Amino acid sequence: DRFGSAGRSTVIGPGINAWDLAVFKNFTLRESWQLQFRSEFFNAFNHPNWEMPGRDLGSGSFGVVNSAAEPRIIQFGLKLLF
């Protein structure tokens, strides 16, 4: 958005602090078979990542942050490799 004669995209919102981690372990079942257990963590430390504030100058929500990005998400998985 632009304000007056300001350049394009001069309004900067809050930064993003998201750490994604994955841990996995392989188990041998037979000579050629493996079972893989996976655990994946998205936004592992559950840091709030705020969305952009309201940028409409005539609006009552100007400068107000109304939402946040996704919270921590954890997923587990099993994979059979043969």
C-alpha positions, 0 to 999 in steps of 0.5 A: 500500500502507499501513503501519499507520495511514499514508495511502494510497499513501505509498510512493514509488518512484524517479522516471522520466527518459525522453526520447523524440525523433524526427527526420524528413526529407522528400524530394520525388520528384515534384511531388506525391510525397514520401518521408519518412524517420523515426527515433524514439528512445524513452528516447534517453539510455538512463537506467535507470528502476527499477520499484517496490521490493518492498512486502510487509513479510513478504517477503524482497524488501521494499525491493528493486528487481527490475526496470527499465523498457524500455531504449532503443528505436530505430525507423526508418521510410519513408513515401510521401506521395502 
